[in-house]
Amino acid sequence: MRPDGPTMAAPEESLRRRKTGYSHPEPESPPVPGRDPAGSPAHLHAGTFWLTRIVLLKALAFVYFVAFLVAFHQNKQLIGDRGLLPCRVFLKNFQQYFQDKTSWEVFSYMPTILWLTDWSDTNSTLDSLALLGLGISSFVLITGCANMLLMAALWGLYMSLVNVGHVWYSFGWESQLLETGFLGIFLCPLWTLSRLPQHSPTSRIVLWGFRWLIFRIMLGAGLIKIRGDRCWRDLTCMDFHYETQPVPNPVAYYLHHSPWWFHRFETLSNHFIELLVPFFLFLGRRACIIHGALQILFQAILIVSGNLSFLNWLTMVPSLACFDDATLGFLFPSGPGSLKDRVLQMQREIRGARPKPRFGSVVRRAANVSLGILLAWLSVPVVLNLLSSRQVMNTHFNSLHIVNTYGAFGSITKERTEVILQGTASPNASAPDAVWEDYEFKCKPGDPSRRPCLISPYHYRLDWLMWFAAFQTYEHNDWILHLAGKLLASDAEALSLLAHNPFASRPPPRWVRGEHYRYKFSRPGGRHAAEGKWWVRKRIGAYFPPLSLEELRPYFRDRGWPLPQPL
């Protein structure tokens, strides 16, 4: 090793300059982007939300994408021209009921773009709305940037579907997506398409709008449980939940067979997350970050343990508003010219000098203040509902679904029942030798040997409604008789909603019936599990009697449903 090399000489020369008090004048070197004066990587400062906005927009766009994808694949079969509950019939009935009202009053009661169409081809209209939503949400998801016009378009398109979707769009997460999407409009500048719009910083009012949303979601869910089913108070609800939830997945099978003490721990943890953690939002930055992390972890666990559509993915979105740029910086790459580096430079500029107010900034600030006042005003009935001993869940108080009340699983069913649709080619449905064959749905339990599906965040709307129908009667769900009629005609659209048609290569069945069964998970290591069965089922009785297509024709005419045409 050479002691007089450049590496060893530099400290010696520096020491000599310090002793003599003299140093050679050197030109100033430009600062390295993304690094502090000492040369180590710079860290983002707390208190700004440029990166937070990007993450929020991408997460919201992802949920929108899934929602519009579900709509594109299933709307024609459910609410199309020949759907199970055609939206054309729904619109005509609504129009007739409000026939003494003006067009604007009718629109304000149920705002939807479909009022502007002639309803001659609702299938094409529904597809166009879904495809446009898919296109816009894909753009936002990929780029991470949007403006108010794009986000307002997504919100308006989805609201148009929800308001004509009848029972297929009656779930709480539809209103939750509309409220979240409405807040997303105000995250963005009016025109600019930039991930870091310099003159449009993320509004604190909008961020608190998201935080107020997650606060109501979680606290509402916790209160409805405490006020509802007694099993939430005696900590036994999780003994039943995994088996009786709408669409269980494979993980639910194993969690259901967990020890009793684990189920008690789960229930206590649920109460902690839903009743206590929401108040962390108001206890400063660190507590707010802890709140966001716990809520996201909680939703991730729910995703793993059940198929609750895109509900849990959507519930993560407002929790992201708990994190600032300093917290989310690890999600973005570093380096000169990177988003992280640009945000750091903007933070330094903000600290260095206060920019002069611009006209657009003043207008935007006024719009955000107006939004805050609107949210506060619309929250009054929601807060009163939360405080009421007669709390209701998943209700909207205005036609725009801007501020709603939420809740989930206020009561837990202790037994799982399923409606199994069966068909037979026998000319006599009552004959002892009639062979009845089961139709299989995409995801809901049917064949005991079929493994539970794993589909979240996707959503099969028909499967979910079959869960509700199983603990009601067919009189409460007349669409199920419409489905029976379509199976009798081997209707291609209706059959696309199912996983298995036993008459696929044969003439349509002559009779279709609904059978009622009780389902229980098989016991791991038991006889049924050894036979490859995930479920054990026992017949309860008939859900609806054998029906022929001719018997259903008058029923269809009375409701204005298109008559199925046999193949």
JOJOZI-V174902 format. One record per backbone hydrogen bond with DSSP energy under -0.5 kcal/mol. NH is the residue of the N-H (numbers start at 1). CO is the residue of the C=O. If there is no record, write none. Layout:
nh->NH co->CO
nh->NH co->CO
This chain:
nh->3 co->1
nh->5 co->2
nh->8 co->5
nh->9 co->5
nh->10 co->6
nh->12 co->8
nh->13 co->9
nh->14 co->10
nh->15 co->11
nh->16 co->12
nh->17 co->13
nh->18 co->14
nh->19 co->15
nh->20 co->16
nh->21 co->17
nh->22 co->17
nh->35 co->32
nh->36 co->40
nh->39 co->36
nh->42 co->34
nh->48 co->45
nh->53 co->49
nh->54 co->50
nh->55 co->51
nh->56 co->52
nh->57 co->53
nh->58 co->54
nh->59 co->55
nh->60 co->56
nh->61 co->57
nh->62 co->58
nh->63 co->59
nh->64 co->60
nh->65 co->61
nh->66 co->62
nh->67 co->63
nh->68 co->64
nh->69 co->65
nh->70 co->66
nh->71 co->67
nh->72 co->68
nh->73 co->69
nh->74 co->70
nh->75 co->71
nh->78 co->74
nh->79 co->75
nh->80 co->75
nh->80 co->76
nh->83 co->80
nh->84 co->77
nh->85 co->78
nh->86 co->83
nh->87 co->79
nh->90 co->86
nh->91 co->87
nh->92 co->88
nh->93 co->89
nh->94 co->90
nh->95 co->91
nh->96 co->92
nh->97 co->93
nh->98 co->94
nh->99 co->96
nh->101 co->98
nh->106 co->102
nh->107 co->103
nh->108 co->104
nh->109 co->105
nh->110 co->106
nh->115 co->112
nh->116 co->113
nh->117 co->114
nh->122 co->119
nh->125 co->121
nh->126 co->122
nh->127 co->123
nh->128 co->124
nh->129 co->125
nh->130 co->126
nh->131 co->127
nh->132 co->128
nh->133 co->129
nh->134 co->130
nh->135 co->131
nh->136 co->132
nh->137 co->133
nh->138 co->134
nh->139 co->135
nh->140 co->136
nh->141 co->137
nh->142 co->138
nh->143 co->139
nh->144 co->140
nh->148 co->189
nh->149 co->190
nh->151 co->147
nh->152 co->148
nh->153 co->149
nh->154 co->150
nh->155 co->151
nh->156 co->152
nh->157 co->153
nh->158 co->154
nh->159 co->155
nh->160 co->156
nh->161 co->157
nh->162 co->158
nh->163 co->159
nh->164 co->161
nh->165 co->161
nh->165 co->162
nh->168 co->165
nh->169 co->166
nh->170 co->167
nh->174 co->171
nh->175 co->171
nh->176 co->172
nh->177 co->173
nh->178 co->174
nh->179 co->175
nh->180 co->176
nh->181 co->177
nh->182 co->178
nh->183 co->179
nh->184 co->180
nh->185 co->181
nh->185 co->182
nh->186 co->182
nh->186 co->183
nh->187 co->184
nh->188 co->185
nh->194 co->192
nh->197 co->194
nh->198 co->196
nh->200 co->197
nh->207 co->203
nh->208 co->204
nh->209 co->205
nh->210 co->206
nh->211 co->207
nh->212 co->208
nh->213 co->209
nh->214 co->210
nh->215 co->211
nh->216 co->212
nh->217 co->213
nh->218 co->214
nh->219 co->215
nh->220 co->216
nh->221 co->217
nh->222 co->218
nh->223 co->219
nh->224 co->220
nh->225 co->221
nh->226 co->222
nh->227 co->223
nh->228 co->224
nh->229 co->410
nh->232 co->229
nh->233 co->229
nh->233 co->230
nh->234 co->230
nh->236 co->231
nh->237 co->231
nh->239 co->236
nh->240 co->237
nh->241 co->237
nh->242 co->238
nh->243 co->240
nh->244 co->240
nh->245 co->241
nh->248 co->245
nh->252 co->249
nh->253 co->249
nh->254 co->250
nh->255 co->251
nh->256 co->252
nh->257 co->253
nh->257 co->254
nh->258 co->255
nh->262 co->259
nh->263 co->259
nh->264 co->260
nh->265 co->261
nh->266 co->262
nh->267 co->263
nh->268 co->264
nh->269 co->265
nh->270 co->266
nh->271 co->267
nh->272 co->268
nh->273 co->269
nh->274 co->270
nh->275 co->271
nh->276 co->271
nh->276 co->272
nh->277 co->272
nh->279 co->276
nh->280 co->277
nh->281 co->278
nh->282 co->279
nh->283 co->280
nh->288 co->284
nh->289 co->285
nh->290 co->286
nh->291 co->287
nh->292 co->288
nh->293 co->289
nh->294 co->290
nh->295 co->291
nh->296 co->292
nh->297 co->293
nh->298 co->294
nh->299 co->295
nh->300 co->296
nh->301 co->297
nh->302 co->298
nh->303 co->299
nh->304 co->300
nh->305 co->301
nh->306 co->302
nh->306 co->303
nh->307 co->247
nh->308 co->306
nh->311 co->308
nh->314 co->310
nh->315 co->311
nh->316 co->312
nh->317 co->313
nh->317 co->314
nh->318 co->314
nh->319 co->315
nh->320 co->316
nh->320 co->317
nh->321 co->318
nh->322 co->319
nh->323 co->320
nh->325 co->48
nh->327 co->324
nh->328 co->324
nh->329 co->325
nh->331 co->328
nh->332 co->329
nh->338 co->335
nh->340 co->333
nh->342 co->338
nh->343 co->339
nh->344 co->340
nh->345 co->341
nh->346 co->342
nh->347 co->343
nh->348 co->344
nh->349 co->345
nh->350 co->346
nh->351 co->347
nh->352 co->348
nh->353 co->349
nh->355 co->353
nh->362 co->358
nh->363 co->359
nh->364 co->360
nh->365 co->361
nh->366 co->362
nh->367 co->363
nh->368 co->364
nh->369 co->365
nh->370 co->366
nh->371 co->367
nh->372 co->368
nh->373 co->369
nh->374 co->370
nh->375 co->371
nh->376 co->372
nh->377 co->373
nh->378 co->374
nh->379 co->375
nh->380 co->377
nh->382 co->378
nh->383 co->379
nh->384 co->380
nh->385 co->381
nh->386 co->382
nh->387 co->383
nh->388 co->384
nh->391 co->388
nh->395 co->405
nh->397 co->403
nh->401 co->398
nh->405 co->395
nh->416 co->519
nh->417 co->415
nh->418 co->517
nh->420 co->418
nh->420 co->515
nh->421 co->419
nh->422 co->513
nh->423 co->437
nh->424 co->511
nh->429 co->427
nh->431 co->428
nh->434 co->431
nh->436 co->434
nh->437 co->423
nh->439 co->421
nh->440 co->500
nh->442 co->497
nh->450 co->447
nh->453 co->443
nh->458 co->455
nh->461 co->459
nh->464 co->460
nh->465 co->461
nh->466 co->462
nh->467 co->463
nh->467 co->464
nh->468 co->464
nh->469 co->465
nh->470 co->466
nh->471 co->467
nh->471 co->468
nh->472 co->469
nh->476 co->473
nh->477 co->473
nh->477 co->474
nh->480 co->477
nh->481 co->478
nh->482 co->478
nh->483 co->479
nh->484 co->480
nh->485 co->481
nh->486 co->482
nh->487 co->483
nh->488 co->484
nh->489 co->485
nh->490 co->487
nh->491 co->486
nh->495 co->491
nh->496 co->492
nh->497 co->494
nh->498 co->495
nh->499 co->440
nh->500 co->440
nh->502 co->500
nh->504 co->501
nh->506 co->503
nh->510 co->424
nh->511 co->424
nh->512 co->547
nh->513 co->422
nh->514 co->544
nh->515 co->420
nh->516 co->541
nh->517 co->418
nh->517 co->515
nh->518 co->538
nh->519 co->416
nh->520 co->536
nh->522 co->534
nh->524 co->522
nh->526 co->523
nh->529 co->523
nh->530 co->526
nh->531 co->527
nh->532 co->529
nh->533 co->528
nh->534 co->448
nh->535 co->448
nh->536 co->520
nh->538 co->518
nh->540 co->516
nh->541 co->516
nh->543 co->514
nh->544 co->514
nh->547 co->512
nh->552 co->548
nh->553 co->549
nh->554 co->550
nh->556 co->552
nh->557 co->553
nh->558 co->554
nh->559 co->555
nh->559 co->556
nh->560 co->556
nh->560 co->557
nh->561 co->556
nh->566 co->564
nh->567 co->489
